[in-house]
């Protein structure tokens, strides 16, 4: 099962984040699962780097990656649920930027802000939908196989050492994820967020129950149950994400983006997702955008007015195949001390390989 995980949340400062009460409705759908899994990955990484010396860096993460919701979490970790539900995790980390780190950090990623235009966007999405419908989509997956998604990714965050805060970005790196069709088994390897061997994505939830797939934590089998009528699908998305995020339209757009990037939908469902996106107010076209692999393309995007950040889905200009996505600060300032300026790439991702493999941890040649 997948819970989204790569959703952007501004890399800002939270006052006394560990004291915030748990309020699930205040967190966008699926995100509290994401932060729980992110915490588990960090626990594994911290254990691996336990001998790295005293912790000196407080790091505020921006967004994560599309992870699975069912993770075995130590009971002690649940005390952090309130902070995680707030969408931010400020923690002391002895390995993320120092000895034992597997992801270096450097200057914040920046880009030229592309011009957005709503004109022609519905027609573009119609063409993208047609291309998706004829692409073949996900093949049939046996119960003993795994869906593999290999992506190049990086995020930008505020790093504070002592009383000095700076905006830094991760080094672009590969993340490898495997999930069984029923979502009950899986594995994740991502430098900086897991140890070299990765972490399991199998297990029960915090109540000891087998998790039930849902829209923001779907299994591959669950995707087959989603309606492909755009009106019906959009209504389902709005209903299941009501009260989440910064607004219903942005949350619907983000939810579709999660599915496009983090799952392997059938051709029919992919086509329906694009037609559904065309019905969301505020969706525009950006003539030029670049994914994490350096590939230029045309983007379908939507601006989150409250944060000034624009989520961009990037497509190949010729084939209209989905390449990846990024989030760019296009208006105002965000983050601690307003360090995230217009032109900052808050997060970026490129799908390098999406396929079906016979064994968990099997990396296809196309993933590099």
Backbone torsions as a table, in degrees:
resi	resn	phi	psi	omega
1	UNK	NA	146.1	-179.4
2	UNK	-115.0	137.2	171.1
3	UNK	-119.9	139.8	-172.5
4	UNK	-73.6	137.9	-170.9
5	UNK	-129.2	-2.6	-179.9
6	UNK	-110.1	23.7	-175.6
7	UNK	-80.6	138.0	-176.3
8	UNK	-76.1	133.9	166.5
9	UNK	-133.5	137.3	-173.5
10	UNK	-53.4	140.8	178.1
11	UNK	-81.6	73.6	-175.0
12	UNK	-109.2	-175.7	-178.6
13	UNK	-103.6	135.6	177.0
14	UNK	-114.7	130.9	177.1
15	UNK	-73.5	127.1	178.9
16	UNK	44.1	57.8	-173.2
17	UNK	-60.4	-31.0	-176.9
18	UNK	-75.8	-7.7	179.7
19	UNK	-100.2	-0.7	-178.3
20	UNK	-69.2	138.3	179.3
21	UNK	-72.6	153.5	177.0
22	UNK	-75.4	125.0	179.4
23	UNK	-142.0	90.1	-171.0
24	UNK	-59.1	-35.0	-177.5
25	UNK	-68.4	-19.4	-179.9
26	UNK	-80.5	-11.8	-179.4
27	UNK	-101.4	134.1	178.5
28	UNK	-54.6	149.1	-174.6
29	UNK	-51.8	131.4	176.5
30	UNK	84.5	-12.8	-172.1
31	UNK	-76.2	-32.0	-179.8
32	UNK	-66.1	-30.8	174.7
33	UNK	-65.9	-41.2	179.4
34	UNK	-58.2	-49.2	-176.2
35	UNK	-68.1	-31.0	175.4
36	UNK	-63.0	-44.4	-179.2
37	UNK	-69.3	-36.9	177.9
38	UNK	-61.1	-41.2	177.5
39	UNK	-62.1	-43.0	179.9
40	UNK	-61.5	-43.4	178.7
41	UNK	-60.8	-40.9	-179.5
42	UNK	-67.9	-36.5	176.7
43	UNK	-58.9	-45.0	178.1
44	UNK	-61.7	-43.2	-178.7
45	UNK	-66.2	-41.4	-179.5
46	UNK	-65.0	-38.0	177.4
47	UNK	-64.0	-38.6	179.9
48	UNK	-66.6	-33.2	-176.2
49	UNK	-102.4	21.2	-173.0
50	UNK	-60.4	-26.2	-177.9
51	UNK	-94.5	13.7	-174.8
52	UNK	-77.3	-8.8	179.1
53	UNK	112.2	-179.1	-177.4
54	UNK	-64.7	147.3	-179.4
55	UNK	-74.7	132.1	-177.6
56	UNK	-130.3	-8.7	-173.0
57	UNK	-118.0	125.8	171.8
58	UNK	-98.5	125.3	-171.6
59	UNK	-126.0	130.7	178.8
60	UNK	-107.4	113.7	-175.5
61	UNK	-77.5	148.8	174.7
62	UNK	-90.4	-94.8	-178.0
63	UNK	-115.2	167.3	-177.8
64	UNK	-112.9	-134.6	-177.5
65	UNK	-138.5	167.4	-176.4
66	UNK	-76.8	100.4	-175.2
67	UNK	-110.3	177.1	179.6
68	UNK	-92.2	149.0	-173.5
69	UNK	-82.4	-27.3	-173.7
70	UNK	-90.2	102.2	179.8
71	UNK	-133.1	139.2	177.0
72	UNK	-76.2	114.8	-175.7
73	UNK	-111.9	128.2	177.0
74	UNK	-57.9	145.4	-176.7
75	UNK	-56.5	-36.5	-178.2
76	UNK	-63.2	-23.8	-177.4
77	UNK	-72.3	-21.8	-175.8
78	UNK	-67.9	-18.2	177.6
79	UNK	-63.3	-19.5	-179.7
80	UNK	-90.4	3.7	-174.4
81	UNK	-57.5	-37.5	-179.4
82	UNK	-62.3	-45.0	179.8
83	UNK	-66.1	-39.7	-179.1
84	UNK	-66.5	-39.0	-179.9
85	UNK	-63.7	-24.0	179.9
86	UNK	-73.1	-11.2	176.7
87	UNK	93.7	1.7	179.9
88	UNK	-135.0	151.7	173.5
89	UNK	-135.9	108.7	176.1
90	UNK	-99.5	122.6	-175.3
91	UNK	-145.9	164.1	176.6
92	UNK	-94.4	127.6	-170.5
93	UNK	-130.4	120.4	-179.1
94	UNK	-91.6	-8.7	-175.6
95	UNK	-120.9	-15.9	-172.6
96	UNK	-63.9	-35.8	-177.6
97	UNK	-121.5	9.7	-176.8
98	UNK	-134.6	-145.9	-178.7
99	UNK	-56.3	135.2	179.0
100	UNK	89.2	-5.6	-179.0
101	UNK	-72.1	144.9	175.9
102	UNK	-111.0	-3.4	177.0
103	UNK	-130.5	116.3	178.6
104	UNK	-76.5	158.4	176.3
105	UNK	-120.1	148.6	-178.4
106	UNK	-147.8	-161.5	-179.4
107	UNK	-56.1	150.3	-179.2
108	UNK	-62.4	140.5	177.0
109	UNK	-69.1	135.8	177.9
110	UNK	-133.2	164.4	-179.8
111	UNK	-155.0	163.9	171.1
112	UNK	-76.6	132.4	-179.2
113	UNK	-77.3	116.9	-179.7
114	UNK	-73.3	150.2	178.8
115	UNK	-75.4	133.0	-179.4
116	UNK	-103.8	142.9	-179.7
117	UNK	-147.6	127.6	-179.9
118	UNK	-76.2	-21.0	-177.0
119	UNK	-62.9	127.9	176.8
120	UNK	83.4	-2.5	-178.1
121	UNK	-63.8	-44.5	177.7
122	UNK	-58.6	-39.2	179.6
123	UNK	-67.2	-39.0	177.6
124	UNK	-62.9	-46.0	179.4
125	UNK	-64.4	-31.5	176.4
126	UNK	-65.6	-40.8	177.6
127	UNK	-67.2	-41.1	178.2
128	UNK	-63.3	-40.1	178.8
129	UNK	-61.9	-43.2	179.3
130	UNK	-64.0	-41.5	178.9
131	UNK	-63.4	-40.2	179.6
132	UNK	-66.1	-38.4	-178.1
133	UNK	-65.1	-27.1	-177.9
134	UNK	-102.0	4.3	-176.2
135	UNK	-83.3	-15.6	-178.5
136	UNK	101.9	-35.4	179.0
137	UNK	63.0	-160.6	-178.1
138	UNK	-69.9	136.4	175.1
139	UNK	-75.3	171.9	175.1
140	UNK	-66.7	140.2	-176.6
141	UNK	-118.2	126.3	176.1
142	UNK	-73.6	158.0	-178.7
143	UNK	-61.8	-26.2	-177.9
144	UNK	-94.4	6.3	178.8
145	UNK	-101.6	178.4	-177.8
146	UNK	-136.0	144.3	172.8
147	UNK	-86.5	124.4	-179.9
148	UNK	-109.8	132.6	173.6
149	UNK	-129.2	117.7	176.7
150	UNK	-108.9	127.5	-177.6
151	UNK	-139.5	151.4	173.3
152	UNK	-97.9	134.1	-171.3
153	UNK	-152.1	163.1	173.9
154	UNK	-167.1	154.4	176.7
155	UNK	-130.6	162.1	177.8
156	UNK	-113.5	139.9	-177.9
157	UNK	-151.4	165.3	177.5
158	UNK	-89.4	124.2	177.8
159	UNK	-109.6	126.9	-178.8
160	UNK	-118.0	123.3	175.5
161	UNK	-120.3	115.7	-174.9
162	UNK	65.6	-122.1	178.3
163	UNK	-107.4	14.5	-178.5
164	UNK	-110.6	123.8	178.3
165	UNK	-110.8	136.2	176.7
166	UNK	-135.1	155.7	177.9
167	UNK	-97.4	122.8	-178.4
168	UNK	-130.8	162.2	177.3
169	UNK	-124.8	147.0	173.3
170	UNK	-64.8	156.0	168.7
171	UNK	-70.8	138.6	176.3
172	UNK	-57.3	132.4	-175.9
173	UNK	-147.0	162.0	178.0
174	UNK	-87.2	140.7	170.5
175	UNK	-123.3	136.4	-177.4
176	UNK	-118.8	126.9	-179.5
177	UNK	-133.1	137.1	176.8
178	UNK	-124.3	138.6	175.5
179	UNK	-139.6	138.5	174.0
180	UNK	-72.8	156.7	-178.3
181	UNK	-57.6	-34.1	-179.9
182	UNK	-84.5	-3.8	177.4
183	UNK	77.5	6.9	-175.5
184	UNK	-93.7	-5.8	179.3
185	UNK	-140.4	150.2	-179.8
186	UNK	175.9	174.8	-177.8
187	UNK	-152.2	148.7	178.2
188	UNK	-133.3	131.9	171.6
189	UNK	-125.7	116.9	177.9
190	UNK	-147.7	112.3	179.9
191	UNK	-51.7	134.7	178.7
192	UNK	90.6	-24.9	-179.2
193	UNK	-115.3	-16.3	172.4
194	UNK	-139.2	166.7	172.5
195	UNK	-71.2	174.6	-178.7
196	UNK	-56.0	-31.2	-178.8
197	UNK	-87.4	-10.6	178.3
198	UNK	87.6	-173.4	179.4
199	UNK	-135.5	152.3	178.2
200	UNK	-73.6	146.9	174.2
201	UNK	-113.8	23.4	179.2
202	UNK	-104.7	157.1	174.9
203	UNK	135.3	178.2	179.3
204	UNK	-95.5	167.8	178.8
205	UNK	-79.0	-176.3	-175.1
206	UNK	-64.4	-16.1	177.8
207	UNK	-93.7	3.3	-179.1
208	UNK	78.0	15.2	-177.9
209	UNK	-101.2	153.2	172.7
210	UNK	-73.3	120.4	-174.6
211	UNK	-65.2	143.8	177.1
212	UNK	-96.6	125.9	-179.5
213	UNK	-60.8	145.4	174.3
214	UNK	-148.4	-179.0	-169.5
215	UNK	-54.2	-43.9	-177.8
216	UNK	-96.8	6.2	171.9
217	UNK	-143.7	63.4	-172.2
218	UNK	-85.7	149.6	166.3
219	UNK	-95.9	168.0	178.5
220	UNK	-62.7	-40.4	179.3
221	UNK	-65.1	-34.1	179.2
222	UNK	-63.5	-36.5	-178.9
223	UNK	-56.5	-33.5	-178.4
224	UNK	-67.6	-15.0	-179.5
225	UNK	-93.0	-8.6	-177.2
226	UNK	-72.9	143.4	178.1
227	UNK	-68.6	148.5	179.4
228	UNK	-110.0	3.2	170.4
229	UNK	-78.9	120.0	-175.1
230	UNK	-55.0	-39.4	179.9
231	UNK	-67.0	-42.7	179.5
232	UNK	-67.3	-41.9	-179.1
233	UNK	-65.4	-42.4	179.6
234	UNK	-65.0	-39.5	178.0
235	UNK	-62.4	-40.6	178.4
236	UNK	-63.9	-42.3	-179.7
237	UNK	-63.2	-46.7	179.1
238	UNK	-61.5	-42.3	-178.0
239	UNK	-65.7	-42.0	-174.6
240	UNK	-81.3	-13.7	178.7
241	UNK	-113.9	13.9	-179.0
242	UNK	-57.8	130.9	178.2
243	UNK	83.3	-1.4	-178.0
244	UNK	-98.0	155.7	174.0
245	UNK	69.6	-159.8	-177.3
246	UNK	-94.7	-4.8	180.0
247	UNK	173.4	151.5	-174.1
248	UNK	-64.6	-38.9	-178.3
249	UNK	-68.6	-44.0	179.6
250	UNK	-66.5	-39.0	179.9
251	UNK	-66.4	-35.8	176.6
252	UNK	-65.0	-43.1	179.1
253	UNK	-63.0	-44.7	179.5
254	UNK	-63.1	-41.3	-179.9
255	UNK	-61.8	-42.9	177.5
256	UNK	-64.6	-41.1	178.2
257	UNK	-60.5	-39.0	176.8
258	UNK	-58.2	-45.2	-178.0
259	UNK	-67.3	-38.5	-179.2
260	UNK	-67.1	-39.4	-175.3
261	UNK	-87.0	-38.1	-168.1
262	UNK	-104.1	3.1	177.1
263	UNK	-130.8	-179.1	177.6
264	UNK	-124.3	79.2	-175.2
265	UNK	-73.2	159.3	174.0
266	UNK	-68.1	163.7	178.7
267	UNK	-60.2	-39.1	-178.4
268	UNK	-65.6	-43.7	-179.5
269	UNK	-69.4	-41.6	179.2
270	UNK	-58.7	-44.2	179.0
271	UNK	-61.3	-39.9	179.9
272	UNK	-67.6	-36.2	-179.8
273	UNK	-63.6	-39.4	179.3
274	UNK	-69.7	-39.6	177.2
275	UNK	-66.2	-33.8	177.4
276	UNK	-67.2	-42.8	179.5
277	UNK	-59.7	-33.6	-178.9
278	UNK	-64.9	-18.3	-178.3
279	UNK	-91.1	-4.5	-178.4
280	UNK	-86.6	126.2	179.0
281	UNK	-60.8	145.1	174.5
282	UNK	88.0	3.2	179.9
283	UNK	-80.1	133.3	-175.1
284	UNK	-131.0	174.8	175.9
285	UNK	-111.3	136.7	174.0
286	UNK	-115.5	121.2	-170.4
287	UNK	-65.4	-28.7	-179.6
288	UNK	-143.9	126.7	176.8
289	UNK	-145.3	154.3	-176.3
290	UNK	-122.8	130.8	179.3
291	UNK	-87.0	-179.3	-175.2
292	UNK	-67.4	-16.7	177.7
293	UNK	-91.9	2.9	179.2
294	UNK	84.1	11.7	-178.5
295	UNK	-87.7	126.4	177.1
296	UNK	-83.0	146.9	177.6
297	UNK	-163.6	-177.4	175.2
298	UNK	-95.0	145.7	-174.6
299	UNK	-122.8	148.1	168.5
300	UNK	-106.2	130.1	-169.2
301	UNK	-143.6	167.1	173.4
302	UNK	-149.5	135.8	-179.7
303	UNK	-89.0	129.1	172.8
304	UNK	-88.9	103.7	-171.1
305	UNK	-58.4	-37.7	-174.8
306	UNK	-68.8	-29.8	-178.5
307	UNK	-105.2	-17.9	-176.1
308	UNK	76.0	16.2	-178.7
309	UNK	-105.4	139.5	-177.8
310	UNK	-112.5	124.9	176.7
311	UNK	-89.4	126.4	-175.6
312	UNK	-122.1	123.1	171.9
313	UNK	-93.9	126.1	-172.2
314	UNK	-106.7	133.9	-177.0
315	UNK	-127.0	148.1	174.6
316	UNK	-63.2	132.7	-176.0
317	UNK	-64.3	-32.8	-176.0
318	UNK	-87.2	-52.8	-175.0
319	UNK	-89.9	-17.4	-175.6
320	UNK	64.4	20.3	176.0
321	UNK	-73.0	144.4	178.5
322	UNK	-68.0	125.8	-179.6
323	UNK	-100.7	-42.7	-176.6
324	UNK	169.2	-163.2	179.6
325	UNK	-151.2	163.3	174.6
326	UNK	-149.6	161.8	175.1
327	UNK	-121.3	127.1	-176.2
328	UNK	-123.3	135.1	172.0
329	UNK	-74.6	116.7	-177.2
330	UNK	-115.3	-17.1	179.6
331	UNK	-138.9	143.7	174.4
332	UNK	63.4	-164.8	-179.3
333	UNK	-128.5	151.3	-179.7
334	UNK	-140.3	179.0	177.8
335	UNK	79.8	172.2	179.1
336	UNK	-59.6	128.2	179.9
337	UNK	61.1	21.7	178.0
338	UNK	64.6	31.7	-175.4
339	UNK	-73.5	-21.1	179.6
340	UNK	-85.9	103.2	-176.0
341	UNK	-96.1	163.0	174.5
342	UNK	-54.9	135.6	-176.8
343	UNK	99.1	-9.3	177.5
344	UNK	-75.3	132.9	173.4
345	UNK	-87.7	106.1	-176.8
346	UNK	-70.9	-36.4	176.9
347	UNK	-158.2	154.6	179.3
348	UNK	-150.2	146.5	-178.2
349	UNK	-151.9	144.5	176.5
350	UNK	-135.9	126.7	177.3
351	UNK	-78.1	114.3	-178.6
352	UNK	-92.4	-38.4	-179.4
353	UNK	-150.3	135.6	176.8
354	UNK	-141.1	113.8	-173.4
355	UNK	-157.8	-176.4	177.0
356	UNK	-114.0	131.5	-179.9
357	UNK	-123.1	161.5	-176.9
358	UNK	-85.1	-22.0	-175.3
359	UNK	-134.4	143.8	174.0
360	UNK	-65.4	141.8	-178.2
361	UNK	77.0	4.8	174.9
362	UNK	-80.0	121.9	-179.6
363	UNK	-105.0	115.7	-179.5
364	UNK	-65.8	154.9	-178.1
365	UNK	-59.2	-30.4	-177.8
366	UNK	-68.4	-15.5	-177.8
367	UNK	-83.9	-10.6	177.7
368	UNK	73.9	NA	NA
